[in-house]
Amino acid sequence: MPASRVLKYYGDAPWRVRLHVYGRWRFCPFRSLIAYLPDEGRLVDIGSGYGLWPFYVHTLKPGMEIWGLEPDPRKIQVATVIARKMAIESVSFNQAKAQGIDLPPCRAATIIDVLYLIPWEDQVEILAKLVRGLEPGGTLLIKEMSEQPSWKYAWNWFEEWMAVRVIKITQGNRFYFRKEEDWLSLLSSLGLDAKAIRVDRGYMYPHVLFVGQKRP
């Protein structure tokens, strides 16, 4: 029910937006991520796009205040119009790059399929900002793609290349993937107790979720 309700938010959006949002829902394991979020407090979502993930979180965890950050003004406009139309006051969207903005304190933070488009040094800067803003015991969720199995990784690379270079529905110039062990090492160095969880069962993409808890 929450999924179908959220997808209906986009009924008046342009067809390209609807196609993108429906595809995101079909091919990204959002349902597997929601269980790792707290029930209340502020959530900062980096790369919120058209707002699908923030709106989905809102339907299941109405006690959360959700702060979405997205550099594409077209996506911000769509998400903001929907939030106003549906009178969702606890979800807001901000147009900016995470590298150039002071991120607010939060109970949780999410970055879903975003960091691979950001240079490695900027990835560290963004994550360091988020960790500094996290409350002790707060949660950071990073959903990225694994390199295994290789056929899923190859398919994902081709699909992303099409989205960035050909269709141009995603901003970026090149890809900056990390190995799972490198993610875990980086998150640990930033002060998080982290683990990797495979969430790709039933999906054609090699989804992996990194769950980090800020140390006291």
C-alpha positions as CSV (number, residue, x, y, z in Angstrom):
1,M,0.0,0.0,0.0
2,P,2.7,2.7,0.9
3,A,4.5,2.0,-2.5
4,S,1.4,2.3,-4.6
5,R,0.3,5.5,-2.7
6,V,3.7,7.1,-3.2
7,L,3.8,6.3,-6.9
8,K,0.4,8.0,-7.3
9,Y,2.0,11.2,-6.2
10,Y,3.7,11.4,-9.6
11,G,0.4,11.0,-11.6
12,D,0.6,14.5,-12.9
13,A,4.3,14.6,-13.5
14,P,5.8,14.5,-17.1
15,W,6.0,11.0,-18.6
16,R,9.8,11.0,-18.4
17,V,9.6,11.6,-14.7
18,R,7.0,8.9,-14.2
19,L,9.1,6.4,-16.2
20,H,12.2,7.2,-14.2
21,V,10.4,7.0,-10.8
22,Y,8.6,3.7,-11.6
23,G,11.9,2.2,-12.9
24,R,13.7,3.3,-9.7
25,W,11.0,1.7,-7.6
26,R,11.1,-1.5,-9.6
27,F,14.9,-2.0,-9.6
28,C,16.0,-0.5,-6.3
29,P,15.4,-2.5,-3.0
30,F,13.9,0.4,-1.0
31,R,11.8,-2.0,1.0
32,S,15.0,-3.7,2.4
33,L,16.5,-0.3,3.5
34,I,13.6,1.0,5.5
35,A,14.1,-1.5,8.4
36,Y,17.4,0.1,9.3
37,L,16.0,3.6,9.9
38,P,14.8,4.9,13.3
39,D,11.2,5.8,13.8
40,E,11.8,9.5,14.6
41,G,14.3,12.2,14.3
42,R,15.8,14.0,11.4
43,L,16.9,12.1,8.2
44,V,19.2,13.7,5.8
45,D,19.1,12.2,2.3
46,I,21.8,13.0,-0.2
47,G,20.8,12.9,-3.8
48,S,17.1,12.8,-3.2
49,G,16.2,13.1,-6.9
50,Y,12.5,13.4,-7.5
51,G,11.8,12.6,-3.9
52,L,10.8,8.9,-4.2
53,W,12.8,7.7,-1.2
54,P,11.9,10.6,1.1
55,F,8.2,10.3,0.4
56,Y,8.4,6.5,0.9
57,V,10.1,7.0,4.2
58,H,7.5,9.5,5.2
59,T,4.6,7.0,4.6
60,L,6.1,4.4,6.9
61,K,7.9,6.6,9.4
62,P,5.8,9.7,9.8
63,G,7.7,10.7,13.0
64,M,10.8,11.5,10.9
65,E,11.7,15.0,9.6
66,I,13.2,14.4,6.2
67,W,15.7,16.9,4.6
68,G,16.5,16.0,1.0
69,L,19.5,17.4,-0.9
70,E,19.6,17.4,-4.7
71,P,21.7,19.4,-7.2
72,D,19.4,19.1,-10.2
73,P,16.8,22.0,-10.1
74,R,14.4,20.2,-12.3
75,K,14.1,17.3,-9.9
76,I,13.9,19.6,-6.9
77,Q,11.0,21.4,-8.6
78,V,9.0,18.2,-9.1
79,A,9.6,17.0,-5.6
80,T,8.7,20.3,-4.0
81,V,5.5,20.6,-6.0
82,I,4.4,17.2,-4.9
83,A,5.3,17.9,-1.2
84,R,3.1,21.0,-1.3
85,K,0.3,19.4,-3.2
86,M,0.1,16.5,-0.8
87,A,0.6,18.8,2.2
88,I,3.6,16.9,3.4
89,E,5.2,19.4,5.8
90,S,7.8,17.1,7.3
91,V,9.6,16.6,4.0
92,S,11.7,19.4,2.5
93,F,14.1,19.6,-0.5
94,N,17.1,21.8,-1.0
95,Q,19.0,22.4,-4.2
96,A,22.7,22.1,-3.7
97,K,25.7,19.8,-3.9
98,A,26.6,18.1,-0.7
99,Q,30.2,19.2,-1.1
100,G,29.3,22.8,-0.7
101,I,26.7,23.0,2.0
102,D,26.7,22.7,5.8
103,L,24.6,19.6,6.5
104,P,22.3,19.8,9.5
105,P,22.5,17.5,12.6
106,C,20.6,14.3,12.2
107,R,19.6,11.0,13.6
108,A,20.1,9.2,10.3
109,A,21.4,9.8,6.9
110,T,21.0,8.0,3.6
111,I,22.9,8.0,0.3
112,I,21.3,5.8,-2.3
113,D,23.1,5.2,-5.6
114,V,24.9,8.5,-5.6
115,L,28.5,8.3,-4.4
116,Y,29.7,6.4,-7.5
117,L,29.1,9.6,-9.5
118,I,31.2,11.7,-7.0
119,P,35.1,11.8,-7.1
120,W,36.6,9.7,-4.3
121,E,38.0,12.7,-2.3
122,D,34.6,14.4,-2.4
123,Q,33.0,11.2,-1.2
124,V,35.2,11.3,1.9
125,E,34.4,15.0,2.5
126,I,30.6,14.3,2.3
127,L,30.8,11.3,4.5
128,A,32.9,13.1,7.1
129,K,30.3,15.9,7.2
130,L,27.5,13.5,7.7
131,V,29.3,11.6,10.4
132,R,30.1,14.8,12.3
133,G,26.4,15.7,12.1
134,L,25.1,12.3,13.2
135,E,24.0,11.9,16.8
136,P,25.9,9.3,18.8
137,G,24.4,6.0,17.9
138,G,23.0,7.5,14.7
139,T,22.7,5.6,11.5
140,L,24.3,6.1,8.1
141,L,22.9,4.0,5.2
142,I,24.9,3.8,1.9
143,K,23.3,1.8,-0.9
144,E,25.9,1.1,-3.7
145,M,26.7,-1.6,-6.2
146,S,29.0,-4.5,-5.6
147,E,31.5,-5.9,-8.1
148,Q,30.1,-9.4,-7.6
149,P,28.6,-11.3,-9.2
150,S,30.4,-10.0,-12.3
151,W,27.4,-10.3,-14.7
152,K,25.3,-8.1,-12.5
153,Y,28.1,-5.6,-12.2
154,A,28.6,-5.5,-15.9
155,W,24.9,-5.0,-16.5
156,N,24.8,-2.2,-13.9
157,W,27.8,-0.5,-15.5
158,F,26.2,-0.5,-18.9
159,E,22.9,0.8,-17.6
160,E,24.6,3.6,-15.7
161,W,26.6,4.5,-18.7
162,M,23.4,4.8,-20.7
163,A,21.8,7.0,-18.0
164,V,24.8,9.3,-17.7
165,R,26.2,9.5,-21.2
166,V,23.3,8.7,-23.6
167,I,19.9,9.4,-22.1
168,K,21.5,12.0,-19.6
169,I,18.9,11.5,-16.9
170,T,21.7,11.3,-14.3
171,Q,24.3,13.9,-13.7
172,G,28.0,12.8,-13.8
173,N,31.0,12.5,-16.0
174,R,32.6,9.2,-14.9
175,F,32.2,6.5,-12.2
176,Y,33.9,6.2,-8.9
177,F,33.1,2.7,-7.5
178,R,34.8,1.3,-4.4
179,K,35.2,-2.3,-3.3
180,E,33.2,-3.5,-0.4
181,E,36.3,-3.9,1.8
182,D,37.3,-0.3,0.9
183,W,33.9,1.1,1.9
184,L,34.0,-0.7,5.3
185,S,37.6,0.5,6.0
186,L,36.6,4.1,5.1
187,L,33.5,4.1,7.3
188,S,35.4,2.6,10.2
189,S,38.1,5.3,9.8
190,L,35.3,8.0,10.1
191,G,34.1,6.6,13.4
192,L,31.4,4.2,12.4
193,D,30.8,0.5,13.2
194,A,29.9,-0.7,9.8
195,K,28.7,-3.8,8.0
196,A,27.9,-4.8,4.4
197,I,24.5,-6.4,3.7
198,R,23.6,-7.9,0.3
199,V,20.2,-6.7,-0.8
200,D,20.2,-7.9,-4.4
201,R,18.2,-11.1,-4.1
202,G,15.6,-11.1,-6.9
203,Y,17.2,-8.1,-8.6
204,M,19.3,-7.9,-11.7
205,Y,21.7,-5.4,-10.1
206,P,24.4,-6.2,-7.5
207,H,22.9,-4.1,-4.7
208,V,24.8,-3.9,-1.4
209,L,23.9,-1.9,1.7
210,F,26.4,-0.4,4.1
211,V,25.0,0.2,7.5
212,G,27.1,2.4,9.8
213,Q,26.4,3.2,13.5
214,K,28.2,6.2,14.9
215,R,30.3,5.3,17.9
216,P,29.6,7.1,21.2
